[in-house]
Amino acid sequence: MTQEERVFTHLQIWGTITNAQAHEDYGIRHLPSVIRDIKKNREVVIDEEWAEGINRFNEKCRWKIYKLDRTA
């Protein structure tokens, strides 16, 4: 199974994925590349939204959440 297939399957099951999840669950180091390939090779819409939180050093940080648009 390719990285693209793994991430697309994850999106179909769970609806969303973050870079941290992709790295932890699938060993994918650069999720944006995989998302780009999914958008290019499949007729799907994947939306992006920002989330904010605190990292382990108690600093503010932001990350993207990729969400499969099931209405498209």
N, C-alpha and C positions, 0 to 999 in steps of 0.2 A: 504494500500500500504506500502511495506517495504522500508527501507532506500535504499536498493540496487535497488529496482524498481524505486524509485524517481530519484536517481542519473543516472541510466541508461537511463531513459526517458529524463532527462535533456540533457545528452550527445547526444542522438539521435536527439533532437530538435536543440540544440545550438552548439554542437560539442566540447565544452570545459567547464571545471568547475575548480574553485579554492576552497581551504578550506574556505576562507571568504564567498564565494557565498553559499557553502553548509551549512554553519552555519546560515547565514542570511536568506536564502530562505527556508531551510528544517529543521533547528535545529540540524544539524549533527555536532558533536563536533570533530570527528576524521575521516576525509574523507579518509585517506590512508587505513583504515580498510575496508571501503565500496568498494573502488577501488579494493583492493585485492580480496574481495568476488566476485565482478563482473567478474574479470579475471578468477577466479577459476570456477565459475558456468556457465559462458557463453563463447561461442567461439568468443571472440572479442579481439582486441588488443587495449590497451589504452597506449598511449605514455605519457611521462612526460618531461616537460621542465621547466627551471628556468626563472623567471622574477625578475627584480630588480626595486626598487623604494625607496621612502622616506616615513617613517612612520609619525605619528602625532607628534612625538618628534623631527622631522627633522633629523632622523638617517637613514642611509642606511639599507635596509632590503631586503630579498629575499623570494620568495614563489614559490611553484610549480603550474604549470598549467597542468591539466590532459586533454588529447585530445584523442577523439575517432578516431581510424584509420579506415576510411571508405573503404580503399583499401584492407584490410585484409579479 
